[in-house]
Amino acid sequence: DLSAAEAADALVELVERLAARHRLVIIEGGSISLLRVLCARRAQLAWRLTVRLLPLPACDVYLANLTHRAREMLTPGVCGPGLLQELAALWHDPRQRRLAASVNGFEAVLECCAKYSLDAATIDKQKIPEHILHRIAALIAERHAEHGILQHRVFTEIFENATTAPTFDLGMLERAA
């Protein structure tokens, strides 16, 4: 769990390391709090920060894509553990439970744990009925869609003039957040 300042420090360090080897570095995504810190540092950056907001797909397409991705996240894959394994590992440490409950995907799983009497500490070892897995994936998708739509609205307000204006109005970011 990183603060926005710690995340920005790590991001700037990574971009600078990558920029030493690559002419162009593209970063996808970002939270409002991270972007607030990064934009406040914009004048001190050794590189140019530009923002390009991509349009959101139609709502039904967006939800279908997110639901498909959520189903993939629930299953361990070649790249490592799945979301259920990650949640169970976090849940074993009581100090990490607040962090887990604050993350969209985990929060949706925890809601289903409460509703369907599933144990979060052993969620990765339980045989979960297909209809519950379907509900978990749908809820993860809904939460990510809600968050993504809100972020898109905020980022549109924040950045619609940021690439053409000579300075960035941090107050606009604070009003939007």
N, C-alpha and C positions, 0 to 999 in steps of 0.2 A: 504494500500500500504506500504509494508515493504522494506527497503533496504536489500541488500544481507547480511550485517552484522547483522541486526536485525532479519532476517529470520534464520540465523545460530544460533544466541543466543537462539531464541525460540526453534529451533530444538534440540540443545544440551540440553537445560533444559527439554524438553519433553522426550528425550531418557533417560536422567538420572533419571527422575521420574519413567518412565516405567521400567527401569532396576532394580530399587529397588524392584519391585514386580515380574519381569519376567526374566528368565535366558537368553532369546534371544529376541532381538527387531529387526524387519525387517522394513526397510523404503523403500517404492517403489517410484521411480521417483526422481525428483530434477532438478533444473535449473543449467545451466552452472555457473551463477554468484554465486548461493548458494554453489555449489560444490567447486568453487574456494576458497571461504572463509573457508569452512569446511576443505578442504585439507591443507590450510595454518595453520590451528589449529591442525592438526592431531597429532603432538607430545604432545600437551597439553591435549588431550582428556583423560578422565579417563577410556575409553573403547576402544576396538579395532574396527576400521573402516575397513570393507572389502567391496569390490564392485563386484557385479556379473552382467554383462550385458547379458540380454536375447536377443536371435536373433529376428529380426523383421520377421513377417510373410510375405508371398508373397504379392506384392503390391495390387492386386485385393482383397485379403482377408482382408488386413489391411484397405483399404478404405471402404470396405463393413462393417466391424466391427465399424469403426469410424463413418460412416454414421448412422448406427443403434443407436449408443450411442448418437450422436448429436440429433437425433429425440427424444430420451428419455429426453435429456436435455432441449428440447424446451417445454416440458409439465410439469406442476407442478405435483409433486408426493407426496407420503406419507412422504418423508423425508424433504419436504420443497418446496420453490418456484422453478419454472423452470428458465431457463436462461433468458427468455424474461422478467419475473418479476424482476429478479436481475438487468438486464440492465436498465429497466425503473426506478427502485429505485435509481440506481446510477446516471442516467441521470437527475433526478430532482435536483441534487446538482451540479451546474456548476464546482465546484472544483474537482469533481470526474470524469468528462468527459474524461480527458486525460488518467487517469488510465483505464477507461472502454475501450477506443479506443486502448489501448496497449495490451489488452488481446485477444488471438486468437479467441475464440468463440464470444465475444462481437464485435470484429473488423469485423468479417464476417457478423454479423447481421447488424452492422452499414453500411457496404457497400451495403447490400440489402435494407436498409432503404433509402439510397440515390438513388439507382437505381429504386426502385419501389414506391417512394414518401410515405414512411411510417414514422410516427412520433416516434422517439425513446422514447420519454417521455411517450407515451401511447401505445407502441408496445404490451404490455401485455393485453390490453383491445380491441385491434382491431381484427376484423375477417379477418384473413390472408388466402387468397386462397391457396389451397393445392399445386399448382405448385410452389408458392413462398416459402411455408414451405419446400418443397422438395429441392428447390435451396439453401435455407438457410442452411439446414442440409448438403447438398453436399459441400457447400463452407466451413462450419465449419470443415467437415471431411478433405477436401483438405488442409486447413491451418494447422490442427493438424498433418496430415501426413507429410507435408513439414517440419514442426518443429520437429516432431519425428524422421524423417530420418536424418535431420541435427544433432540433439542431439545424435543420435546413432553413427553417424560417428565421432563426436567430442569426445564422451565418449569412443569410441573404441580407438582412438588415445591417449587420456589421461590415460586411465586405463588399457591398454593391458599389461603393465609391472608394474603397481602400486602395485599390491598385492604381487609381487615377489621381487621387488626392495626394499632395505632397507630404502630409502628416496624417497620422492615424488618431482619430478621436477616441481615446480610451473611455471617455464618458459614455459614448454610444454603446460600447461593449458592456459596460456596467449596467446601463439601462436595460439592455436586451437580456442579460443574465438575471 
